[in-house]
Amino acid sequence: MAITAFGRDDWQWLNEPGRWSAEDGLTVVADAGTDFWRTTHYGYDRDTGHVLGVPLEGDFTLVASFSAEYAAQYDQAGIALRVDERNWIKAGVELVDGGFQISTVVTREVSDWSVLPAPRADRVTIAAERSGDAVTLRFGVDEEEPATLLRLAYFPPSVPALAGVMAAAPEGPGFTARFDRVRVTPA
């Protein structure tokens, strides 16, 4: 079922949460026990986090601004680019050991994770630009166009991807994330 939000009518869920609303932006209540991870370090595969995205081919830019009521270890919200369960990227804010981190996970068969301290977590903007075989990720605090380089990562070229926003609550009871601006622009 196609969902209308942020000026588009082609949004679709991967792992639709029990509660969400597309009124005045997007509000997602991440279900408990949801996550995206593949093998590395922990030895498990999880593909249960929530993504509201649009299917895209070729190059594109995705920009999302959001805030959340992070409460438990690893509560996370941000953006996601997904080819399949073995090839995806997520980036956003994650609560780790009591502090807010700008977090990126790149998965190509196995996941790798990088974090850096978030200057603030009340409203963050994350951008991803897919160009050929690479995705450039940037972040900013309360910015329309984030300028700080977060990561440059390989992403399979010339294959369709689901591009959108994500939320997950791996260890806690769930939490609310609010996306007030999301823009997807094909190149």
C-alpha positions as CSV (number, residue, x, y, z in Angstrom):
1,M,0.0,0.0,0.0
2,A,1.4,3.4,-1.0
3,I,1.6,6.1,1.6
4,T,1.4,9.8,1.0
5,A,3.9,11.9,3.0
6,F,6.4,14.7,2.4
7,G,4.8,15.6,-0.9
8,R,5.1,12.1,-2.4
9,D,2.6,9.3,-2.7
10,D,5.0,6.3,-3.2
11,W,6.2,5.7,0.3
12,Q,6.2,2.1,1.6
13,W,7.0,0.3,4.8
14,L,9.6,-2.3,5.5
15,N,8.6,-3.7,8.9
16,E,5.6,-1.4,9.5
17,P,5.5,-0.4,13.2
18,G,2.4,-1.0,15.3
19,R,1.9,2.8,15.7
20,W,2.7,5.6,13.3
21,S,1.1,8.7,11.7
22,A,1.8,10.7,8.6
23,E,-0.1,13.7,9.9
24,D,2.2,16.8,10.0
25,G,5.4,15.0,9.0
26,L,5.9,11.5,10.2
27,T,5.7,10.1,13.8
28,V,6.9,6.6,14.3
29,V,6.7,4.6,17.6
30,A,9.5,2.1,17.2
31,D,8.4,-1.4,18.4
32,A,10.4,-3.0,21.1
33,G,13.1,-5.5,20.0
34,T,13.6,-4.0,16.5
35,D,17.0,-3.6,15.0
36,F,19.1,-3.8,11.8
37,W,22.4,-5.7,12.2
38,R,24.3,-8.5,10.4
39,T,26.7,-10.9,12.0
40,T,29.8,-8.9,13.0
41,H,30.8,-9.1,16.7
42,Y,27.4,-10.0,18.0
43,G,26.9,-13.1,15.9
44,Y,23.3,-12.5,15.0
45,D,21.3,-11.2,12.1
46,R,18.4,-8.7,12.7
47,D,16.3,-7.2,10.0
48,T,13.3,-6.0,12.0
49,G,13.8,-2.2,12.3
50,H,11.2,0.1,10.6
51,V,11.9,1.9,7.3
52,L,9.5,4.1,5.5
53,G,11.1,4.6,2.1
54,V,10.6,5.1,-1.6
55,P,12.0,2.8,-4.2
56,L,14.6,4.5,-6.4
57,E,17.1,3.6,-9.1
58,G,20.2,5.4,-10.0
59,D,21.6,8.4,-8.2
60,F,19.7,10.4,-5.6
61,T,19.8,12.6,-2.6
62,L,17.9,11.9,0.7
63,V,17.8,14.6,3.5
64,A,15.8,14.1,6.7
65,S,15.5,16.2,9.8
66,F,14.2,14.5,13.0
67,S,14.0,14.4,16.8
68,A,13.2,11.5,19.1
69,E,12.5,10.6,22.7
70,Y,15.5,8.3,23.1
71,A,15.3,6.4,26.4
72,A,17.1,3.0,26.2
73,Q,20.4,1.7,25.0
74,Y,20.7,1.7,21.2
75,D,17.4,3.5,20.6
76,Q,18.0,4.9,17.1
77,A,16.4,7.1,14.4
78,G,17.6,8.4,11.1
79,I,17.8,7.4,7.4
80,A,18.2,4.1,5.6
81,L,19.2,3.0,2.1
82,R,18.5,-0.6,1.4
83,V,19.1,-3.0,-1.5
84,D,18.3,-6.1,0.5
85,E,19.0,-7.7,3.9
86,R,22.7,-8.1,3.0
87,N,23.3,-4.6,1.5
88,W,22.2,-1.5,3.4
89,I,23.2,1.7,5.2
90,K,21.7,3.4,8.1
91,A,22.8,6.7,9.7
92,G,21.3,8.8,12.4
93,V,21.3,9.4,16.2
94,E,21.7,6.5,18.6
95,L,21.7,6.4,22.4
96,V,24.9,4.5,23.4
97,D,26.1,4.1,27.0
98,G,24.0,7.1,28.1
99,G,25.2,9.5,25.4
100,F,24.0,10.6,22.0
101,Q,26.0,9.4,19.1
102,I,25.9,10.2,15.4
103,S,25.9,6.6,14.2
104,T,26.4,4.9,10.9
105,V,26.2,1.2,10.0
106,V,27.3,0.0,6.6
107,T,26.4,-3.6,5.7
108,R,27.8,-5.5,2.8
109,E,27.2,-9.1,3.9
110,V,28.4,-8.1,7.4
111,S,27.8,-4.9,9.4
112,D,30.3,-2.3,10.5
113,W,29.5,0.5,12.9
114,S,31.0,3.9,13.5
115,V,30.0,6.6,15.9
116,L,31.0,10.1,17.0
117,P,29.5,12.2,19.8
118,A,26.5,14.2,18.7
119,P,26.8,17.9,19.6
120,R,23.1,17.9,20.3
121,A,20.3,15.4,19.7
122,D,17.1,17.6,19.9
123,R,16.9,18.0,16.1
124,V,19.4,16.5,13.7
125,T,19.6,16.5,9.9
126,I,21.2,13.6,8.0
127,A,21.8,13.5,4.3
128,A,22.8,10.8,1.9
129,E,23.9,11.3,-1.7
130,R,24.1,8.2,-3.9
131,S,26.4,8.7,-6.8
132,G,27.5,5.7,-8.8
133,D,29.0,3.1,-6.5
134,A,29.3,5.4,-3.4
135,V,27.1,7.1,-0.8
136,T,28.3,10.3,0.9
137,L,26.7,10.8,4.3
138,R,26.6,14.2,6.1
139,F,25.0,15.5,9.3
140,G,24.2,18.7,10.9
141,V,22.4,20.0,14.0
142,D,19.2,21.8,13.2
143,E,20.4,22.5,9.6
144,E,18.5,22.4,6.4
145,E,21.6,21.1,4.4
146,P,24.1,19.4,6.7
147,A,27.7,20.1,6.0
148,T,29.8,17.8,8.2
149,L,31.1,14.8,6.4
150,L,30.2,11.6,8.3
151,R,31.2,8.8,5.9
152,L,31.8,7.8,2.3
153,A,30.8,4.2,1.7
154,Y,30.5,1.8,-1.1
155,F,26.9,1.0,-2.2
156,P,26.0,-1.3,-5.0
157,P,25.5,0.8,-8.2
158,S,22.7,0.5,-10.7
159,V,20.4,-1.5,-8.5
160,P,17.1,-0.3,-7.0
161,A,17.2,0.8,-3.4
162,L,14.6,1.7,-0.8
163,A,15.6,5.2,0.5
164,G,13.9,6.7,3.5
165,V,13.7,7.1,7.3
166,M,14.3,4.5,10.0
167,A,13.8,3.9,13.7
168,A,14.5,0.9,15.9
169,A,14.5,0.0,19.6
170,P,16.8,-3.0,20.0
171,E,16.8,-3.2,23.8
172,G,14.1,-0.9,25.2
173,P,10.3,-0.9,25.2
174,G,10.1,1.4,22.2
175,F,10.2,5.1,21.7
176,T,8.8,7.9,19.5
177,A,10.7,9.5,16.6
178,R,9.4,12.5,14.7
179,F,10.5,13.4,11.2
180,D,9.5,16.9,10.3
181,R,11.3,17.2,7.0
182,V,12.2,14.5,4.4
183,R,13.3,15.2,0.9
184,V,14.2,12.6,-1.8
185,T,15.5,14.0,-5.0
186,P,16.6,11.8,-8.0
187,A,19.8,13.0,-9.7
